[in-house]
Amino acid sequence: MQSPGQTNNATRASQIIVAVPALNEAGFIADCLTSLGIDAPEMADVIFVVADGGSTDGTQGIVTEMARGRGNLHLLDNKAKLQSAGVNAVAGSELAQGRRILVRCDAHAVYPEGFVQDLAASLEASEAASVVVAMDAAGKTCFAKGAAWIVDTPLGSGGASHRGGTRSRFVDHGHHAAFDLERFTAVGGYDAAFSHNEDAEYDRRLGEAGGRIWLDADVRLTYFMRPTPRGLARQYYNYGRGRMRTLLKHGDRPKLRQMLPVVLLAICVLSLLGGALVHPWGFAGVLGYALILLAASLCVAAQKRSLCGLWAGVALGVMHLSWAVGAVRMWVGR
């Protein structure tokens, strides 16, 4: 005989659909889906949908092979390619009919045991419109490890509540995890034109509609940082563009932590110009910033007792300046 708790979990499982937007994630998708518990007996009634944006690296083949013999795993063609459109496509698909909880997962992450069920329980207990979670960064290359060790600090994330956060509370924004599907649909889902920052833009509209967002710091995920400086620069450039696009769309003022990278970029540019055209002392600004990055590298390397920590300052500079360039270019080209 099933206990009341088991019955409740079984009922909840039949109400959950999990969206995993993906594009060229052959190196991560299998580990991601396995970590989500697609083979766990209690997850048999949960529907998992990989919304693939046209992968060319074999991601679709991996998902198709994994779906053989698994009635709860599906592959959906996301013709619009963007993650935002992929999640919307899953939410509006026939597979979502009769479901009331939408869980969004990142193909580039590995999830702890019970992640999906814990989110569903948290959504019900908090009576929130969505639940966001804390992220703990990790890396597979030496550079990525250095980046991971610095990104969850105030220097790397500006104190964002979901970056290494440890206190559960209602917040304005966080890393998206679970939604009340009816509320998600009611506010229009994601803006499918956004390639980045669609989560913050959605949270902005959700807040205007009276929806509350619960940060559950007890439900955590591991996120893998980009393995190279170039990959990280591209990612944060797009983050900066996305954040500025959200601010411009809603006419909001940027927060102080969002302005600091732009200020740092301005200091570096003016310092280089001043040093080259006016006086060598003009280089003081950019040298001062370089010393801060060097200090960050040395501190992280000492704290972690790893030479990989020496990449922390490099990663920090890449994140700051790439984000700022993306934001400024979006603002200038609006």
N, C-alpha and C positions, 0 to 999 in steps of 0.2 A: 504493500500500500504506500502511495506517495504521501509525504508530509505536506502541510500547507505551504511551506517554503518552496518545496520542489514543484508543487502545482503552480504556484505563482511564477516561478522561473520559466516553466514550460509555457505558460500563457504569455508571458512577456516575450519569449523567444519568437513566438508566432506573430508578434507585432513589430518586429525589428527588420529593417533593411539596411545593409551596409554598402556604402558607395566608396569605391577605391578608384579615383581617377589616376590614370597612368599614361606615360609616354616614354618609351625607351627605358624601361625599368627592368630589363632582363636579369640584372645582377641582384635585384632586391625583391621582386614580386613574389617569388615562391616563399622566401623567408617571411615576408609580410603576411601573406595569407595563412601560412602555417601558424604563425604566432597569434593570429586572430582566432584560432580554434575551429577552423572549418571542419575538422574531423571529430571534434568533441561531441559526444552523444547529446549533451544539453544544448548544442548549437545546431542540431539537425533542422530545426524549423526556422532558423535565421536565414534570410536570403542575402548572399554576398554577390555584388555586381562590380566587376572591373570595367570601368568606362575608359576604353583605350582610344587615345587621340591619334592613332595612325602610326604606331610603333614600327620601326624598321629593324630592330635589333633582336627580334625573336620573342618579345614579350607576349604577343598574342598566342603564339604557339605554345608557350609554357602554360598560359592560363587555359587554353583549350585542352591540353593534355591533362591538367589537374582537374578539369571539370568532368572528365570521363568517369562515370560511376559516382559522381557527387551531384545529387539533385539540387543542392543549395548554392552552387557556384555557377555564375553566368558571366558571359563576355558581351559587352555592349559597345557598339561602334559609335564613338564620339566624334562625329564629323566636324564639329566646330573646334576640336583639338584642345581648347583651353580647359583647365580644371574646373573652373566655375561652370562652364557649359556642361561638362561631364556630370557633375553632381546634380545639376538641374535636370538633366536627361534621366538620371536614375530616379529622382524624386517624382518625375512626371510619367514614368514608364508603367506599363501594365503590371510589372513585377511589384510595384509599390502599392497596388490596390489592396485595401484592407489593412495596410500597415500604418502605424501611428508614430513610430520612432525611427528617425533617420540618423544613422551614424556615419560620419565621414572619416575616412582613414587615408593616410598618406602612404603611397607605395614605397617611399624612401625610408620608412620607419619600421621598427620591430616593436611589437606590443606585448605588454605583460599579460600573464594568464588571467582570464576573466575580464579583460578590458571592456568588451562590448556589453556584457551583462552588468558590470559595475556602472557603466555609463547610463544604461537604461534605468537602473535602480536609483542613481543619483538624480536623473531627470525627474523621476516620479516623486522622490522625497523632497526635492527643492521646489517643486511646482514651478520651475523656471521654463522659459521658452527655449532655452538652449543651455548646454553644459560645455564649458571649456576646461582644458586640462593643462597641467604643468609639463614642460618639456625639459628633458635632460639630454644635452648634446653629447655626442660621441663621435669618434673618427676612426677610419680604417687605415689611413695613411698618416705618416708623421706630421705632415702639414695639417691635416684634418683634426688630429688630436690636439695640436696647439690651438687651433681655431675653436674647438669644442671647449677647451679649458678656459678660454677668455670670453666666449660669447654669452655665457650665463651670468657674468658679473655686471655690475652697473656700468663699467666702461664699455662693455660689449653690447648691452641691450638697453641701457638707459634706465634700468630698474623696471622693465616691463613685468607685470605681475605673473605672467605665465612662463617666464624664462627662469626656471629653477625655483619658482615660488613654493612656499611651504605652508601658506595659510589659506584655507578655504573661505570664500566670501563672494558676495555679488560684485561684479566688475563691469566696466564699460566695454571691454574687449579682451579676447584671449585666443588661444589656439583652438580652433573649432574641432568639436568632437561629436556631440549629439544634439539633435533638434527635435522639438515637437513638430512632426511633419506637417500638421495642419497649419501651425503658425508659420513655418518656413514657406509654405505655399501662399499663405495669405498676404505676406509682405513682398511676394514676387520672387522669392528665392534669391540666388546670387545675380548680380549684374553680369550677364554672360559676356559683356564686352571687356571685362577686366581680366587681364592675364595674371596680375598679381594684386595683392591687397584686397581681393574680393571679400575676404572675411571681415576686415575692418569696415568696409563699405556696407556690408550686410548688417553688421552690428549697429552701425549708425542709424540705419532705417528701422531696425528692430526696436532700438531704444525710443525712437520717435513714435512708434506704434504702441509703446507701453510694455514691450516685452523685456523680461529680466534675464540676465546672463549669470550663471553660477559657475565660479571657478572651483572645481573639486581638486584640491591639491593632493588628495590621497590616491587619485587615479593619474598615473604618470606614464609618459612614453619616452622612448629613446629615439632621438633624431640624429641621423648621420650627416655631418657637415660635408660640404663639397670637398673632393680630394685634392684639388689644386687651387693656387691663387687665382688663376684665370676663371675657373668655374665659380669660385666664390664671388669674384668681382662681377661676373655676369648676373649672378643671382641677386646680389645686393643693389646693383644698378637698377634692376627691374623692381626690386622692393621700393627703392626711392621713387621711381616713376609712379608706381601704384599708389603709394601713400599720398604723393602730391596730387594725383588725379582724384583721389577721394576727397581731399581737402578742397580742391577747386570745385568739384561737383556739388558739394554741400555748403560751400562758402564758409568753411570753418577756419579758425586760426590754428596754426601748428602749435603743439606743446613744446615746452622748453627743450626736452630731450630730443625732439625731432629737429629742432633748429641747430643744435650743437654741431652735428656733422657738417651742416652748411657753413656755419661759422668757421669751423676748422679748415674747410676747403678754401674759404675766402682768405683766411690768414696765410695758408700755404701759398696761394697764388700771389697775393700782394707781397709776401715776403720774398718770393723768388724774383718778382719784378723789381722790388726795391733793391735787393742785393745786386741784381744784374745791371740795373740802370742808374741807381742813385749812389749807394754806398754799401760796402761789404757787410756793414752792421745790419743791413736790411734782411740778411739771411737768418737773423736771430729767431724769427717766428717759426720758420720751417725747421730749424735746428732744434728749437725747444720742443716742438711736437715729436721730432724724431727721437729725442732723449726720453720723452714719456713712453713712446712705443718700445724703446730699448729697455727701459726699466720694467715695463710690463712683461717683456720676454724673460728677463732675468728672474723676476719674482715668480713667474709661473714655472720656469724650469727648475728653480730651487724648491718650490712647493711640491711639485709633482716628481721631483728627482728624476727628470728625464730631459734629454737634449731636445726632444720634440717640443718642449715648452718654449724653446727659442723662436719657434714659428708664431707664437702667440701675438707678439707685437706686429709682425708682418700682417697677420690675418686681421688684427684690429684696424690697422691703417687701411687695408683693402676694404673692409666693411664700411668704415666711416666715409672714406672718400668716394667709393663707388656709389653708395647710397646717396650722398650729396650731389654727385654729378647727375644721377638719374632724376633726382627731385628738381634740380635747377633746370635741366633740359626740358622736363615736362612743364615747368612753370613758364619758361621762356617761349616754348612752342605751343602754348595753349591756344 
